[in-house]
């Protein structure tokens, strides 16, 4: 294909996007700008004809995501902004005659480039959300490498939405703010017993034990997470009041019970069919008058989830399910919980993800040493796409404070003033 025919083709196929000038650079040196004369936010570097074909004709996010992670194209500049372009590309509806017409531009060149596809996707077996399969899904996501996560998380390794007092807060401050905000919402006090369902590397239970003098127990399905959390507990000298065990929430039994229960960033793994069981387990573990703070990502009823295979399900969070917050609250109330507070932290998660993407990009060489290039690309595109989802309102993040009334008494103050002192 000659240079003029490339340019003519691109002008017909690629979308013209307001507020997103971008440049596209092809493998043969050809370049094209969507808005000549304007500064560009990002550059798409197309490494072979297959990459160009996917960009122009892809009908779903999985195809676009795979083309990126296996190197058919690269992105320079603001990768989060690139998802505005991805939205426009995915929204295009091509008829069969269009595909035949455009396909002839690529047919002479396709097949000369090895796609380099690898066995990176999740291949889970068994009943969805069974204990065995959930364990495999968690290991797929979290057992990448503690060293890999340490590169781009904050100093406490908190893998969930931060809480920004100001958009200029650094990530360490935002995560410390979040940990303390949760403790205040739960109204922790010395001597309380706290259970953290899905405790990760122990950031929250360490903070609660040290600063609120509670007896904290964390559970996770990831052995590497538990191992590092125990090392951190020992180093902090909190072994007498803080512990972590590898345990499924459905198998958690404790005859002493808990005054407070918290779940941060684990709810996405529960699934629609397990909602009632999830809230029932938290209810049974709580003392009357106890509080349960559930912090989880939710889908938006105003933005239906796309049908078909999902990039995140295959490469990042197998079996993860994002549900409307109304489904979660309905299941909680059916169990007996009383909803005392609901707060959206959508903008906070968008900021958190932008921090994570920037830190990962800065640490690219180390990330590839701990894992490999494809894994680095998976996480870069996944977190950038998630940031876009929160910025556009397709995704949301809710903290729901639920209480187990004691003979009708919710055991909470009349106001929330103590949360903001």
N, C-alpha and C positions, 0 to 999 in steps of 0.2 A: 504494500500500500504506500503510495507516495505521500510526501509531507502535506500537500494541499488536500488530499482526500482524507487524511487523518483529521485535519483541522475541521473540515466540512462535516465529517461524521460527529466529532465531539460537540460542535455547535448545535447539531440537531438533537443529540441524545442526552447530553449532560444538562442538568437543570440550571436555570438562572436563579440564584438565591439572593434575596435582599439581605443586607447586613452580614453576608458571609462571602466576601471575595476570597477566592482560593486559586491556587496554581496547580496544574497537573503536569508532571514531567514523565515522559515515556522512556522506555528502555533504549530507544535509538537516539535520544537527545531532543526529540520534539517536545516543546512546551506549549502550554495553552493556559490563558487566564480567563476566569469567568467574568471578570470586570476589569478590562484593560485600563491602566492608569491609576488604579486604587491599590493601597497597601493590602497585602494578603495576610490572613490569620494563620493559614496552614498551607502546606504543599503535599499533594498526593504524589508519591513516587511509584509509578507503575513499572514493575520489573519484567513483565512479559505479557504477551497478548492475552493469556488466560486471565491475568489480573484485570486488564481493561474490559474483557468480556464480562467478568463477574461484576465489576463496578457498574457497567452500563445496563446489564440485563438481569442481574440477580433479583429474585423475587422474595427472598427472606433473609433475616438477620444471620441465620446459620451459615449460609453461603458466603456472605460478606465477611463474617468473623473468621471462617476457615481460610479464606483467601488472604486475610491479614496475618493470621498466626503462622501460616506456612510460607509466608514471604512473597506472595504474588504482588503485593503492594506494601508500601511503607507510608508512614505519616510523620511529617515534620511540623513542629509548631503546636498549636493548641489542639490536642487530640480530642478533648471534650467537645470542642466546637465542630469537629468533623462529623459528629452524630447528627447535626442539622442536615448535612449533606446526605448522610445515610438514610435519614427519614425520607428525604425527597426521592432518593433512588428507590427505596423499598416501596414507596407509594405509587410508582409508575406501574401501569398495567399494560403489558404488551400483548397484542394479538398475535396469532400464529404467523400472519403475513409479515408483521413487524419483525418478529424473531428471525424469520427466514431472510428477510432483507438485510438486517443488521448482521446476522450470522455469516453472511458471505464475506464480510470484511475480515473476519477472523479465521475462517476455515483454512486458508492457505498457510497460516502460521502456527496453528494449534498443533500440539503433539510434539513440538521440538523442545519443550521445557519439562523437566521432571518436576512434578509437583511436590515431591518430598513428604508426602503424607505419612504420619506416624500413628502409632497406637496410643494416642493421648486421651482419647475420649473415655468417659466412664462406661463400663459394661456391667451393670449390676444385674443380679439374678434373684429370683425368689419373690415373695409377695411384697408389694409396695408398702413401706412403713412397718414392715415386720422388724423385730429387734435385730436379726441378723443383717438384713438389708440396710437398715438405718445405720448400723455400725460400719458397714462397708462404705456408705455414702459419706459419713463423717470422716473416716480415714482418708478417703479420696481427696477431700477438700483440705483438711487440717494437717495431714501428715506430710505435706510437701517438704517442709524443713523448718525447724524452729529458727535457724539462722536466716532463712529467706524472709520470714515474717519480721524478724528483728530489724532488717534493713530499712523497712518503710513504716512500721508502726511507731508509736511514741515510746518513751523510755519505759513505761509500765506494760507495754505490749497489750494494749486494750484494742481489741478488734471489733469495734462497734462505733456508732455515731458519737462524736464529741458534742460538747455543749459550749458554744461560743458566746461570751458576754459581748464581744465585738468581733466584726469580721476580720479584724487585724490580729486576733489572738493567734499565738502559735499552737501547734498541735498538742504539745505536752500540756500546756495550760488548759486547752479545751477538754482534754481527756480527764485531767484532774478535776475540772469543774463538773464534768458529767458524773464521775464517781461520787463526789460529795453531794451533788444534787440528788442522786438516787438515795443515798443514805438519809438525807433530810426528808425526802418524800416518804420514805419508810418509817421515819421518826425513830431511828435506831437509838437505843439507850444501853448503857453498860449492863451486861448480863443477858441481853437478848440472845437467842439462838437464831442464826441466819442460815438459810439454805440458798445457794446459788446454783440454779439448774443451767448447765452449760457454762461453766466457770472459765473456760479458756485457759490462759496462763496464770490465772489467779489474781489479776489486778484488783478486782472489786473486793474479794474477801480479805486480801491483804490490807487494803485501805480501810475497810470497815473494822477489822480486828485492831489495827493500830490506832485509829483515830476515834473510834466509837466504842472500843472495848467490848466487842461482842464475841460470842463463840460462833465462828463461821465455818461452814462446811460447803465445799464445792464439789460438783460432780461433772464429769465430761466423759465422752466416749473415745477420746484421743489419748493414747498412752504417752506419746511424746509431750503433749500439753501437760498432762498430769505430772510427768517426771520433772519438767522444768518448773512447774508451779510449786512442787514440793521442795525443790532446791531453793527457790526464792523465799519460801516460808521459813526454811531452816536458817538461811542467811539473815533474815529479818528477826530471828529469835522469837517467832510467834508460833512455834510448834505446839505449845500448850493450849492454844485457843483457835487454831486455824488448821484445817486439813483438807485434802483433796482425794477423791477416789474415782476410779474408772467405773462408771455405773450408768445404766439407762434409767431415765427418770421413772419409767414404769416399774422398775425393780427397786426403787429407793424406799427403804423401810427404816423407820427410826421411832422406837417406842416413846422416846422423850418428846417428840414433836418439835415444832419450830414456832417462834414468835413472828418471824418474817420470812417470806420467800421472795426471791427475785429471779427473773429470767431475762437475760440481755443478749439479743442476737441469736437466740436458739429457736425461737418460735417458728421461724421460716422452715425448719426441718420437720415440724410436727405433722402437717398434712390435714386436709379437710376431714378425712375419715377418722382421725385420732383426736380431734378437738375436744370432744366430751371427756375422753380418757385423760387427756392432758390436764384440763382444769380440775377434774375429779381428783387426780393424784395430788395436785397442789392443795386442794381443799382438805383432803384427808391428812396431809402432813402439817397443816396449820392448826395452832391453838385457836379456840374461839376468841374473837377480838383481834386476830392477827391480820396482817396485810400482805398482799401479793402484788408486786410491781412487775408487769409484763411489758417488755420493751421489744418491739418487733416491727419489721418492714411489712407494709400492707400494699396491696394493689388498689387501684382506683376504679370505682364503678364508671367514672366518666371516661376512662381510657381502657377499654377492654384489652385483655392480654391477646397478643397475636396467636393465631392457630398455627399448628405445624411444629416441627422440631425447633428447639430452643438452643442457642449457643451456650447459655449459662447452664442449662440442664445437662448438656453433653460434656462440657469441658470444665465447669466450675462447681456448681451446686447440684449434683444429681439428686433427683427426687425432691428438690426444694419446691415449696408451694407458697405463693404469695396470695393471701386471701383478703377480702375487704374487711376493714376494721369492724364493720357491723356483724360479720359472721363470728368474729372472735368474742365480741361483747355479748352476743346472743348466747353463745355456748357457755360463757362465764356466768351469766345471769341464770341460765337454766340449771347450772350446777348449784347455785345458791349464793354466789358472790354478789356483793353490792358494789356498783361502779361509783367510786367517789371522785375520780378525776381522770380526764383524758386530755393529753397534750400532744400536738403534732410538732415534731422536730425536723420537718422536711428540709428546710434550708440549712440546718446544722449538718445534716448528712451530706448534702451537696458539697459544703465546704470541707468536711472531713475527707471525702473521696478525692477532691482536688489536691489536698495535702498529700494523700497517699500516692496518687499518680505521680506528682512531682518528685516525691522522695524515691519512688521506685525508678523513675526515669534517671534520676541523678545517680542511682546505685546500679545501673544496668550491668556493668562488668561483674560486680560481685554477685548480683542476682543470677547471672548465667553460670557463674562458677558453682553456686550452691544448687542450681537446678539445671536449666538449659535454655537455649534461645526461644524455643517454642513456648515453654512455660512462662518465661518472662513476657512474651507477647500476649499470651492468654490473659495474664493478670493485668497487664497494661490496658488492653482493650475492654476487659470486663469492668474494671473500676471506672474507666472513663465513660463507658456506656451507662453505668449505674449513676454517676454524677449527673449525666444528661437526663436520666429518668427522674431524679429528684428535682432537678431544676425546672423541668417542664410539668411536674405534677403527675406524671404517670406512676410514680412511686411515692409512698409516704412512709413516715416513721412515727409510730405512736407509742407513748408511754401511758399505760392504763394502770391506775391504782385501784385495786380491788380489795375489799375487806370481807372477812368472814364474821358476820355479826354475832355477838354474844347475847343471847336472849333478847334480840332486837336492838341492842346497843352496838353501834358501829365503832365506838371507842376512838373517835377522831375529834380534834378540836373544831371549833365553829368556823375558823378561818384557816387560810394557808399562809398566814404571815410568817410562821416559823421557817418556811421553805426559803424565804428571800432575805433573811436577816444577814 
